[in-house]
Amino acid sequence: MTGVLAGFAFAAITLVLQGAHRRASAASRDVDDVVDVHVLVSLTCAFLSLLISTLAYSVVGGERSCSLVQGRAASEEFLGGITFAFAIFCLLYSIVHLVSHAGVPRVVPHVRAIIIIVGPPLTILFLSTAALDVASTPWKLEDGNYLPRVSGFSDALLVAEWALPLCVLVLCSLMWRMGSTRRRSAGSAEASSRWISRWTIYPYTCLGLTIVAEVRAAFLPVTDPGASISPWQVWAGLILCTVVLVAQSASLSFEAGVDQAKQSAPEQPSAGPDPVEGGPGSGEATKSRV
């Protein structure tokens, strides 16, 4: 699936390069260039992140035997989930700006609402579940059945598995509501482009964190099926993902003027040649003057 999404990201890059994503709008060429540069950077970072995520999940799919119950597979699953989360949200982030400045204003609020309100809580829920798998290893063999390990770490993650996504959902919903007035304000295209340019660091942050997670997974010893990341690394990954996703939701929630319907430039009436005496239409013009 990550390989297919990488293909879509590459297709979107070619779409932006050709300029085929724009409809008629009153935005200036300078504003279009600023937005296109930001979208291209985001799509490129998403493309590279999805390729890295593909490699991460191919490694997880190749795990067999003892590593599945002793910890290494669970740690690779959690780190692969981090790479996938940042890759997907970098792709969604670029899609939001692609749609927002493509001259389709009625679709923009719906796309933003889905990505701001629904996306971050679901992502944190999936990551929390993967973190709980890490805390449950190594599994114990009792009466012929493997049972998860119970500890204070797993008990804390069992609570955080639902509490953290719920808090993110409430926070993102509040930001969406608080930013509604700013999004519907009559902001200029130049002001929107300046706001976008301030968040150029976000795609690079997603790509950097994707690389860090994959490098950490690569350092898990291949010869040790019980190799696992430490509890503080799991908490750091969850907190870091939460902060980055909430920051992305804030940037999309408080962007000025993006939900305002863009007015296209008024069409100038075509100035056709005046009818001349004896020419076509001169009879109707003479009758109207009479």
N, C-alpha and C positions, 0 to 999 in steps of 0.2 A: 504493500500500500504506500509506503514512503517513497518507493521508486516511481509509482504512478503520480503521486503529488509533486515530486521533483520534475516530472515531465510537464505537468500543468504550469508549474512556476516558470519553466523555460519557455513554454508557449506564451505566457503572459509577458515575458521579457521581450520577445520578438514583436508582440502586439504593441507595446509601448514604444519600441524603437521605430516602428513604422508610423506611429501617430494615429493608428486606426481606432483607438479607444475613445477619441474625442468627437463630440457632436458640436453643433454650432453654439457658441457661447460668446459672451462679451468680454471674457478674460483676456488680458494682454498676453503677448507672446512671452514676455519676461516671466510672468506668473506661471505660465504653462511649463516653461523650462525648469523653474525651481521645483514644481510639483513632480515633473517627470524624472528629474534627477533623484529626488527622494524615493519615488516609487521604484525606480530601477535599482537603487542601492538596496532597498528592502527586499525586492524580489531576488536579487543576486545572493544576498545573505540567506534568504529562505531556501534557495536552491542548494547552496553549499551545505546548509544545516540538514536538509533532508537527505542529501547524499551520505553525510556522516551518520545520521540516524539509521539509514538503511544498513550500513556496515555494522552498527551496534546491534541491531536486531538479528542480523545474520549470525553474529557470534552467539547471541542468546539461544537462537534456534538450534545451534550445534551442540549445546550442552547435553550431556547424557549421564546416567548412572548417579554416582555419589554427589556430584556437584548440585543436583537438583534438590537434595534434602539437607546438605551440609552448609549451604550459604552462598557459594559463588554465583550460581545462577540467579538467585534473588537479588544480589547486589548489582549484577549486570542488568537485570530487569529494571531496577530503580534508576540507575544511571542512564539506561536507554530511554526510560520514560522522560527524564529531564531533557535529553537531546530532542526527543520528539515534540515535547511541549513547546520548547522555545522555537523550534523550526516551524511548527504549525502556526503559532501566534505571530511570528514574523511574516508568514505568508498571509494570514488574515489581516494583519496590520496594513500590509501593502494593498490588499484588495479593498479595504475601506477607503483609502486615499484614491485608489484607482476609480472606484465608483463615485466618490464624492466630487471629483473634478472631471467627470466624463459627460456632464450635461444631462444627468438623469436624477433630478433633485427629489422626486417622489420616492425613490428606492432607498435613498441615503439613510433616513431615520431608522428604517427597519434593519438594515445591515448593521448599523452602529449598535442598535439595541441588542441584537443577537450576540455580537462579539463582546460588548462591554458587560452585559448582565449575565449571560448564560455561559460564555466560554471560560472565564477564570474559575468559577466554582467547580465546574466539571473537571477541569484540569487538575485542580488541587485535590479533588476527591480521588481521581485515578492515581495520582502520585502518593497520596496518603495510604491507599490500599497497597501499592507496591512497597512503601516503607514498612507497612505492617508485615509484609512477607519477609523483609529483611530481619525484622525484630523476632520473627517466629522461628528463625533458623539458629542452630541446627535442629532438625526434627528428631524426636526420640522414638525409638522402636519399642513398643509395648504390646505384648500379646499378639505379635504378628502385624500390628498396624503402626503406621507412622503418625505421631501426634506432634503438634506445634509446641515449641518451647514457650513457657509462660514466665514473664519477668516484669519488673517495673517498667522497663522500656516498652515492652509490647502493650502493657496496660495503658500507658500514657498515649501511645499511638492509637489505641483502640478508641480513646476519647477524642483525640485530635482528628481522627478519620472523618468524623461528622461535624465536630465543632468548628474546625478551621474552614471547610468549604462554606458552612453556614455564615460565618463571620464575613468571608469574602463576598458572598452573595448579598448580604445586607449592605456592606460598604460600597460595592459597585452599584447597587440600586440607588443608594443615596447620592453618589456622585452623578449618576445619570439624571436623577431628578434635579439636583442642584445646578447642573450645567445646562438644563433645558432652555432657560432664558438666554444664556450666552450663545448657545447654538442657533437659536432662532433670531438673534439680533441681526440687524442689517449690516453685517460686517463686510468689508471690501475684500476682493480677491487678494489684494496685496497683503492685507493683515493676516489672512489665512495662510498665505505662503510663508510669511515671517514666522508664524506659529509652528508650521511644519518644519522649517529649517532649524528651529531650536531642538527638535527631537531627532535630529539625524543620528545622534549617538545610540538610539534605541536598537536599530538593526545590527550595529556592530556589537552591542552588548549581548544580544541574542546569539550571534555567531560565536562570540568569545566564550560564553557560558556553555554552549554546545561542545566546543572544542575541549574545554576544561573537563566536562563530564566524561567525554569519550577517552581522554588521556587517562583519567583516574580509573576508568574501567580497564584500560589496556595494562595498567600496572598491577592488576590482580594476578597473582601467580597462577600460571597454567597448570603447574604440577600439584597445586594444593586445592582440592575441591572444597575445603572449608574456608577458603579465603573470603573475607567479607569486609565491607566498610564499617567504620566505627559508628556508634550511636550519635556522636556529635556531628559527624559528616552527614548523617541522614537528616538531623534537625536543621543543619545549615542549608542543605539542599532544599528542604521544604520552605524554610523562611525566605531564602533568596528567591525562589520561584514565586512565592506569594507577593513579595515586594515588587518584583519586576512586572508581574501581571497586573497588580493594582496600579502601578505607575503608568502602564500602557492604557488601562481603562481611564485613568485621570486625563491623560493627554487627549484621548478621543472624546471624553465627556465635555471638556471645557474649551474645545476649539470653537472660536467665534464665527458665526455666520454660515456654518456648513449646512444647516437645515433650512436655510433661507432659499427659496426658489430663485434660481438665477434668471435674470431677465435677459433675453437675447437682444441683440442690437436691432432697433427698428428698421424694417425694410424701407428703403427709399423708393418712392414710386418711379417707375421707368418713364423717362421723358422721351416720348416718341415724337416723330416729326409732325409739325402742325399740318393739317390738311390744306392743300393748296387749291386754288380755284381750278375747277375742272377735273381735279383728281378724285381718287376714291374717298368717300366720306365727306366730300365738300357739300353734297346736297343736304346731308343730315345736319352738318354744322350751320348751314344757312337757315334751315328750318328752325333750329334751336334759337338762333339769334332773333328771328322774327317772332 
